[in-house]
Every structure is written in structure tokens, then in C-alpha cells.
């Protein structure tokens, strides 16, 4: 996975997002993470619009690995903002 760009959109209060970060860390995956609920104003609005392009329901966690989109942690339904 060293050649893949991994982006995680998460909520700081979401246990599924936390579990996803722990899983990626445990696997040694390098990723960028944006905690959307900590953003404000136009920055938050722009990120949400970016997420909706790949995940119209804007649920979390949303993971982008190259051209693949993974929504949720795979264990239970993800949370919505």
C-alpha cells in the first residue's frame, strides 16, 4: 500500500472512525485524516461537498484509497454528520 494515497474522513466523536484509525495504524498504513466535525465555516462546507461527491450520504468514516471508496468501518452502520 506504500504507493496508494489513503485519505480518511472521520468524526472525532465516532467510535467507528476511531476503530478505523486504530486498524490502519495497526496495519502500518500511512494515511491523511480530516476530522470533519473539527472544521468550521467554508473549510467544513467544502470538505463536506468533497465527501458527497464520493459518498452522497456523507456518512463516516469515509476512506479513499486511490480510486476506491470505502464507507463505514465494515462492522456496523457509520454515523452521519
N, CA, C and O atoms as a printed pandas DataFrame, in Angstrom:
     atom_number atom_name residue_name chain_id  residue_number  x_coord  y_coord  z_coord
0              1         N          UNK        A               1    0.816   -1.197    0.000
1              2        CA          UNK        A               1    0.000    0.000    0.000
2              3         C          UNK        A               1    0.851    1.248    0.000
3              4         O          UNK        A               1    0.315    2.356    0.025
4              5         N          UNK        A               2    2.127    1.104   -0.026
5              6        CA          UNK        A               2    3.012    2.260    0.033
6              7         C          UNK        A               2    2.804    3.208   -1.137
7              8         O          UNK        A               2    3.062    4.406   -1.022
8              9         N          UNK        A               3    2.340    2.678   -2.259
9             10        CA          UNK        A               3    2.142    3.509   -3.439
10            11         C          UNK        A               3    0.752    4.136   -3.492
11            12         O          UNK        A               3    0.488    4.952   -4.374
12            13         N          UNK        A               4   -0.141    3.779   -2.575
13            14        CA          UNK        A               4   -1.505    4.305   -2.579
14            15         C          UNK        A               4   -1.608    5.527   -1.693
15            16         O          UNK        A               4   -0.971    5.614   -0.643
16            17         N          UNK        A               5   -2.409    6.453   -2.130
17            18        CA          UNK        A               5   -2.764    7.582   -1.289
18            19         C          UNK        A               5   -4.021    7.186   -0.525
19            20         O          UNK        A               5   -5.019    6.797   -1.133
20            21         N          UNK        A               6   -3.981    7.279    0.781
21            22        CA          UNK        A               6   -5.126    6.918    1.612
22            23         C          UNK        A               6   -5.589    8.159    2.355
23            24         O          UNK        A               6   -4.807    8.821    3.037
24            25         N          UNK        A               7   -6.874    8.462    2.210
25            26        CA          UNK        A               7   -7.482    9.612    2.869
26            27         C          UNK        A               7   -8.657    9.118    3.702
27            28         O          UNK        A               7   -9.512    8.383    3.208
28            29         N          UNK        A               8   -8.695    9.517    4.943
29            30        CA          UNK        A               8   -9.766    9.140    5.853
30            31         C          UNK        A               8  -10.504   10.399    6.278
31            32         O          UNK        A               8   -9.906   11.336    6.808
32            33         N          UNK        A               9  -11.811   10.410    6.039
33            34        CA          UNK        A               9  -12.669   11.477    6.545
34            35         C          UNK        A               9  -13.404   10.885    7.730
35            36         O          UNK        A               9  -14.061    9.852    7.605
36            37         N          UNK        A              10  -13.299   11.535    8.885
37            38        CA          UNK        A              10  -13.825   10.968   10.118
38            39         C          UNK        A              10  -14.470   12.042   10.982
39            40         O          UNK        A              10  -14.383   13.237   10.701
40            41         N          UNK        A              11  -15.122   11.574   12.041
41            42        CA          UNK        A              11  -15.639   12.455   13.087
42            43         C          UNK        A              11  -14.868   12.133   14.358
43            44         O          UNK        A              11  -14.633   10.964   14.661
44            45         N          UNK        A              12  -14.480   13.141   15.090
45            46        CA          UNK        A              12  -13.668   12.929   16.286
46            47         C          UNK        A              12  -14.414   12.170   17.379
47            48         O          UNK        A              12  -13.784   11.575   18.252
48            49         N          UNK        A              13  -15.731   12.182   17.345
49            50        CA          UNK        A              13  -16.542   11.543   18.383
50            51         C          UNK        A              13  -17.078   10.172   17.983
51            52         O          UNK        A              13  -17.796    9.540   18.758
52            53         N          UNK        A              14  -16.741    9.708   16.789
53            54        CA          UNK        A              14  -17.307    8.467   16.244
54            55         C          UNK        A              14  -16.413    7.272   16.592
55            56         O          UNK        A              14  -15.236    7.250   16.232
56            57         N          UNK        A              15  -16.974    6.283   17.292
57            58        CA          UNK        A              15  -16.198    5.097   17.668
58            59         C          UNK        A              15  -15.766    4.302   16.437
59            60         O          UNK        A              15  -14.690    3.703   16.438
60            61         N          UNK        A              16  -16.584    4.289   15.393
61            62        CA          UNK        A              16  -16.220    3.562   14.171
62            63         C          UNK        A              16  -15.030    4.233   13.482
63            64         O          UNK        A              16  -14.163    3.563   12.921
64            65         N          UNK        A              17  -15.005    5.550   13.534
65            66        CA          UNK        A              17  -13.870    6.288   12.976
66            67         C          UNK        A              17  -12.609    6.012   13.790
67            68         O          UNK        A              17  -11.529    5.815   13.233
68            69         N          UNK        A              18  -12.758    6.000   15.110
69            70        CA          UNK        A              18  -11.624    5.710   15.985
70            71         C          UNK        A              18  -11.097    4.305   15.712
71            72         O          UNK        A              18   -9.887    4.099   15.612
72            73         N          UNK        A              19  -12.010    3.334   15.590
73            74        CA          UNK        A              19  -11.602    1.962   15.314
74            75         C          UNK        A              19  -10.911    1.846   13.962
75            76         O          UNK        A              19   -9.961    1.077   13.813
76            77         N          UNK        A              20  -11.377    2.596   12.988
77            78        CA          UNK        A              20  -10.756    2.584   11.663
78            79         C          UNK        A              20   -9.338    3.126   11.735
79            80         O          UNK        A              20   -8.425    2.559   11.134
80            81         N          UNK        A              21   -9.145    4.222   12.465
81            82        CA          UNK        A              21   -7.800    4.789   12.633
82            83         C          UNK        A              21   -6.878    3.788   13.331
83            84         O          UNK        A              21   -5.730    3.608   12.927
84            85         N          UNK        A              22   -7.386    3.142   14.374
85            86        CA          UNK        A              22   -6.587    2.146   15.090
86            87         C          UNK        A              22   -6.210    0.978   14.181
87            88         O          UNK        A              22   -5.088    0.475   14.238
88            89         N          UNK        A              23   -7.151    0.552   13.346
89            90        CA          UNK        A              23   -6.884   -0.544   12.422
90            91         C          UNK        A              23   -5.803   -0.151   11.416
91            92         O          UNK        A              23   -4.850   -0.900   11.197
92            93         N          UNK        A              24   -5.952    1.015   10.811
93            94        CA          UNK        A              24   -4.963    1.474    9.836
94            95         C          UNK        A              24   -3.592    1.640   10.490
95            96         O          UNK        A              24   -2.573    1.262    9.912
96            97         N          UNK        A              25   -3.572    2.203   11.691
97            98        CA          UNK        A              25   -2.310    2.362   12.416
98            99         C          UNK        A              25   -1.678    0.998   12.699
99           100         O          UNK        A              25   -0.472    0.815   12.529
100          101         N          UNK        A              26   -2.503    0.049   13.131
101          102        CA          UNK        A              26   -2.022   -1.285   13.448
102          103         C          UNK        A              26   -1.463   -2.027   12.248
103          104         O          UNK        A              26   -0.586   -2.880   12.380
104          105         N          UNK        A              27   -1.982   -1.689   11.077
105          106        CA          UNK        A              27   -1.505   -2.304    9.836
106          107         C          UNK        A              27   -0.316   -1.557    9.246
107          108         O          UNK        A              27    0.258   -1.982    8.244
108          109         N          UNK        A              28    0.048   -0.453    9.866
109          110        CA          UNK        A              28    1.167    0.334    9.372
110          111         C          UNK        A              28    0.853    1.150    8.131
111          112         O          UNK        A              28    1.755    1.539    7.388
112          113         N          UNK        A              29   -0.428    1.408    7.911
113          114        CA          UNK        A              29   -0.854    2.177    6.737
114          115         C          UNK        A              29   -0.655    3.665    7.025
115          116         O          UNK        A              29   -1.073    4.170    8.066
116          117         N          UNK        A              30   -0.018    4.348    6.096
117          118        CA          UNK        A              30    0.111    5.802    6.205
118          119         C          UNK        A              30   -1.105    6.423    5.537
119          120         O          UNK        A              30   -1.477    6.043    4.427
120          121         N          UNK        A              31   -1.720    7.375    6.217
121          122        CA          UNK        A              31   -2.937    7.992    5.692
122          123         C          UNK        A              31   -3.037    9.420    6.202
123          124         O          UNK        A              31   -2.422    9.798    7.199
124          125         N          UNK        A              32   -3.832   10.195    5.484
125          126        CA          UNK        A              32   -4.189   11.535    5.933
126          127         C          UNK        A              32   -5.598   11.444    6.504
127          128         O          UNK        A              32   -6.453   10.745    5.961
128          129         N          UNK        A              33   -5.832   12.149    7.594
129          130        CA          UNK        A              33   -7.148   12.119    8.231
130          131         C          UNK        A              33   -7.661   13.541    8.432
131          132         O          UNK        A              33   -6.943   14.419    8.909
132          133         N          UNK        A              34   -8.916   13.743    8.059
133          134        CA          UNK        A              34   -9.598   15.005    8.323
134          135         C          UNK        A              34  -10.762   14.698    9.255
135          136         O          UNK        A              34  -11.662   13.934    8.904
136          137         N          UNK        A              35  -10.743   15.292   10.438
137          138        CA          UNK        A              35  -11.863   15.168   11.359
138          139         C          UNK        A              35  -12.822   16.307   11.051
139          140         O          UNK        A              35  -12.629   17.448   11.471
140          141         N          UNK        A              36  -13.851   15.964   10.310
141          142        CA          UNK        A              36  -14.747   16.953    9.712
142          143         C          UNK        A              36  -15.456   17.786   10.765
143          144         O          UNK        A              36  -15.685   18.976   10.549
144          145         N          UNK        A              37  -15.807   17.197   11.888
145          146        CA          UNK        A              37  -16.532   17.942   12.910
146          147         C          UNK        A              37  -15.672   19.001   13.597
147          148         O          UNK        A              37  -16.200   19.856   14.308
148          149         N          UNK        A              38  -14.370   18.955   13.397
149          150        CA          UNK        A              38  -13.486   19.974   13.983
150          151         C          UNK        A              38  -13.244   21.147   13.037
151          152         O          UNK        A              38  -12.618   22.137   13.417
152          153         N          UNK        A              39  -13.739   21.033   11.809
153          154        CA          UNK        A              39  -13.601   22.116   10.836
154          155         C          UNK        A              39  -14.720   23.127   11.039
155          156         O          UNK        A              39  -15.750   22.828   11.643
156          157         N          UNK        A              40  -14.496   24.325   10.526
157          158        CA          UNK        A              40  -15.511   25.372   10.648
158          159         C          UNK        A              40  -15.704   26.094    9.325
159          160         O          UNK        A              40  -14.843   26.063    8.447
160          161         N          UNK        A              41  -16.836   26.735    9.207
161          162        CA          UNK        A              41  -17.108   27.637    8.092
162          163         C          UNK        A              41  -16.951   27.020    6.719
163          164         O          UNK        A              41  -17.367   25.888    6.473
164          165         N          UNK        A              42  -16.331   27.800    5.817
165          166        CA          UNK        A              42  -16.176   27.379    4.430
166          167         C          UNK        A              42  -15.324   26.128    4.294
167          168         O          UNK        A              42  -15.560   25.302    3.412
168          169         N          UNK        A              43  -14.327   25.988    5.171
169          170        CA          UNK        A              43  -13.478   24.799    5.098
170          171         C          UNK        A              43  -14.318   23.537    5.325
171          172         O          UNK        A              43  -14.181   22.555    4.595
172          173         N          UNK        A              44  -15.180   23.571    6.334
173          174        CA          UNK        A              44  -16.053   22.422    6.612
174          175         C          UNK        A              44  -17.016   22.193    5.457
175          176         O          UNK        A              44  -17.199   21.061    5.009
176          177         N          UNK        A              45  -17.627   23.258    4.979
177          178        CA          UNK        A              45  -18.578   23.153    3.872
178          179         C          UNK        A              45  -17.914   22.552    2.638
179          180         O          UNK        A              45  -18.498   21.688    1.984
180          181         N          UNK        A              46  -16.708   22.995    2.312
181          182        CA          UNK        A              46  -16.000   22.488    1.134
182          183         C          UNK        A              46  -15.635   21.014    1.282
183          184         O          UNK        A              46  -15.744   20.251    0.322
184          185         N          UNK        A              47  -15.205   20.611    2.469
185          186        CA          UNK        A              47  -14.858   19.209    2.697
186          187         C          UNK        A              47  -16.100   18.328    2.601
187          188         O          UNK        A              47  -16.044   17.244    2.021
188          189         N          UNK        A              48  -17.205   18.777    3.158
189          190        CA          UNK        A              48  -18.452   18.005    3.077
190          191         C          UNK        A              48  -18.880   17.836    1.628
191          192         O          UNK        A              48  -19.314   16.752    1.237
192          193         N          UNK        A              49  -18.766   18.881    0.829
193          194        CA          UNK        A              49  -19.100   18.773   -0.594
194          195         C          UNK        A              49  -18.168   17.790   -1.302
195          196         O          UNK        A              49  -18.600   17.044   -2.181
196          197         N          UNK        A              50  -16.904   17.791   -0.923
197          198        CA          UNK        A              50  -15.931   16.856   -1.485
198          199         C          UNK        A              50  -16.315   15.414   -1.133
199          200         O          UNK        A              50  -16.255   14.527   -1.985
200          201         N          UNK        A              51  -16.705   15.189    0.109
201          202        CA          UNK        A              51  -17.113   13.851    0.543
202          203         C          UNK        A              51  -18.358   13.406   -0.200
203          204         O          UNK        A              51  -18.440   12.257   -0.636
204          205         N          UNK        A              52  -19.332   14.302   -0.353
205          206        CA          UNK        A              52  -20.591   13.953   -1.027
206          207         C          UNK        A              52  -20.395   13.520   -2.472
207          208         O          UNK        A              52  -21.236   12.808   -3.019
208          209         N          UNK        A              53  -19.305   13.934   -3.097
209          210        CA          UNK        A              53  -19.021   13.514   -4.475
210          211         C          UNK        A              53  -18.756   12.018   -4.539
211          212         O          UNK        A              53  -19.066   11.382   -5.546
212          213         N          UNK        A              54  -18.188   11.446   -3.485
213          214        CA          UNK        A              54  -17.866   10.021   -3.476
214          215         C          UNK        A              54  -18.782    9.226   -2.551
215          216         O          UNK        A              54  -18.880    8.006   -2.680
216          217         N          UNK        A              55  -19.449    9.900   -1.625
217          218        CA          UNK        A              55  -20.330    9.272   -0.659
218          219         C          UNK        A              55  -21.514   10.208   -0.418
219          220         O          UNK        A              55  -21.508   10.989    0.534
220          221         N          UNK        A              56  -22.534   10.128   -1.284
221          222        CA          UNK        A              56  -23.658   11.073   -1.206
222          223         C          UNK        A              56  -24.347   11.140    0.152
223          224         O          UNK        A              56  -24.930   12.170    0.491
224          225         N          UNK        A              57  -24.294   10.064    0.937
225          226        CA          UNK        A              57  -24.941   10.104    2.245
226          227         C          UNK        A              57  -24.091   10.827    3.284
227          228         O          UNK        A              57  -24.566   11.125    4.380
228          229         N          UNK        A              58  -22.831   11.107    2.939
229          230        CA          UNK        A              58  -21.909   11.828    3.826
230          231         C          UNK        A              58  -21.831   11.165    5.198
231          232         O          UNK        A              58  -21.918   11.827    6.232
232          233         N          UNK        A              59  -21.665    9.837    5.183
233          234        CA          UNK        A              59  -21.534    9.090    6.428
234          235         C          UNK        A              59  -20.062    8.828    6.711
235          236         O          UNK        A              59  -19.205    8.953    5.836
236          237         N          UNK        A              60  -19.798    8.463    7.954
237          238        CA          UNK        A              60  -18.417    8.342    8.403
238          239         C          UNK        A              60  -18.187    7.014    9.087
239          240         O          UNK        A              60  -19.098    6.471    9.711
240          241         N          UNK        A              61  -16.991    6.488    8.979
241          242        CA          UNK        A              61  -15.852    7.012    8.244
242          243         C          UNK        A              61  -16.005    6.814    6.740
243          244         O          UNK        A              61  -16.681    5.888    6.290
244          245         N          UNK        A              62  -15.375    7.683    5.977
245          246        CA          UNK        A              62  -15.257    7.542    4.531
246          247         C          UNK        A              62  -13.763    7.465    4.232
247          248         O          UNK        A              62  -12.991    8.354    4.593
248          249         N          UNK        A              63  -13.380    6.388    3.569
249          250        CA          UNK        A              63  -11.974    6.157    3.258
250          251         C          UNK        A              63  -11.811    6.146    1.751
251          252         O          UNK        A              63  -12.575    5.495    1.039
252          253         N          UNK        A              64  -10.818    6.865    1.273
253          254        CA          UNK        A              64  -10.494    6.865   -0.150
254          255         C          UNK        A              64   -9.089    6.298   -0.286
255          256         O          UNK        A              64   -8.124    6.837    0.256
256          257         N          UNK        A              65   -8.998    5.195   -1.025
257          258        CA          UNK        A              65   -7.714    4.541   -1.287
258          259         C          UNK        A              65   -7.543    4.515   -2.798
259          260         O          UNK        A              65   -8.166    3.711   -3.491
260          261         N          UNK        A              66   -6.694    5.404   -3.302
261          262        CA          UNK        A              66   -6.565    5.516   -4.753
262          263         C          UNK        A              66   -7.898    5.898   -5.346
263          264         O          UNK        A              66   -8.419    6.977   -5.064
264          265         N          UNK        A              67   -8.469    5.008   -6.184
265          266        CA          UNK        A              67   -9.775    5.285   -6.789
266          267         C          UNK        A              67  -10.893    4.465   -6.149
267          268         O          UNK        A              67  -12.002    4.410   -6.682
268          269         N          UNK        A              68  -10.612    3.827   -5.006
269          270        CA          UNK        A              68  -11.618    3.029   -4.294
270          271         C          UNK        A              68  -12.156    3.801   -3.102
271          272         O          UNK        A              68  -11.425    4.508   -2.409
272          273         N          UNK        A              69  -13.463    3.644   -2.882
273          274        CA          UNK        A              69  -14.137    4.324   -1.787
274          275         C          UNK        A              69  -14.675    3.263   -0.830
275          276         O          UNK        A              69  -15.337    2.314   -1.250
276          277         N          UNK        A              70  -14.384    3.433    0.459
277          278        CA          UNK        A              70  -14.926    2.551    1.486
278          279         C          UNK        A              70  -15.704    3.434    2.446
279          280         O          UNK        A              70  -15.181    4.411    2.980
280          281         N          UNK        A              71  -16.960    3.072    2.654
281          282        CA          UNK        A              71  -17.818    3.833    3.553
282          283         C          UNK        A              71  -18.118    2.966    4.763
283          284         O          UNK        A              71  -18.619    1.850    4.627
284          285         N          UNK        A              72  -17.813    3.477    5.935
285          286        CA          UNK        A              72  -18.052    2.738    7.166
286          287         C          UNK        A              72  -16.858    1.880    7.524
287          288         O          UNK        A              72  -15.918    1.729    6.744
288          289         N          UNK        A              73  -16.915    1.330    8.706
289          290        CA          UNK        A              73  -15.813    0.504    9.185
290          291         C          UNK        A              73  -15.997   -0.949    8.812
291          292         O          UNK        A              73  -15.087   -1.757    8.997
292          293         N          UNK        A              74  -17.171   -1.295    8.284
293          294        CA          UNK        A              74  -17.443   -2.665    7.913
294          295         C          UNK        A              74  -18.059   -3.481    9.030
295          296         O          UNK        A              74  -18.439   -4.633    8.820
296          297         N          UNK        A              75  -18.163   -2.904   10.208
297          298        CA          UNK        A              75  -18.707   -3.646   11.345
298          299         C          UNK        A              75  -20.173   -3.310   11.595
299          300         O          UNK        A              75  -20.993   -4.206   11.799
300          301         N          UNK        A              76  -20.497   -2.045   11.579
301          302        CA          UNK        A              76  -21.870   -1.583   11.782
302          303         C          UNK        A              76  -22.068   -0.351   10.912
303          304         O          UNK        A              76  -21.133    0.132   10.274
304          305         N          UNK        A              77  -23.284    0.144   10.895
305          306        CA          UNK        A              77  -23.543    1.356   10.123
306          307         C          UNK        A              77  -22.701    2.497   10.631
307          308         O          UNK        A              77  -22.452    2.612   11.831
308          309         N          UNK        A              78  -22.258    3.348    9.713
309          310        CA          UNK        A              78  -21.452    4.508   10.085
310          311         C          UNK        A              78  -22.377    5.670   10.461
311          312         O          UNK        A              78  -23.578    5.642   10.190
312          313         N          UNK        A              79  -21.795    6.674   11.081
313          314        CA          UNK        A              79  -22.564    7.828   11.536
314          315         C          UNK        A              79  -22.633    8.898   10.458
315          316         O          UNK        A              79  -21.758    9.004    9.598
316          317         N          UNK        A              80  -23.684    9.675   10.528
317          318        CA          UNK        A              80  -23.861   10.801    9.604
318          319         C          UNK        A              80  -23.622   12.093   10.334
319          320         O          UNK        A              80  -23.870   12.207   11.535
320          321         N          UNK        A              81  -23.134   13.074    9.587
321          322        CA          UNK        A              81  -22.924   14.405   10.164
322          323         C          UNK        A              81  -24.146   15.233    9.934
323          324         O          UNK        A              81  -24.190   16.395   10.339
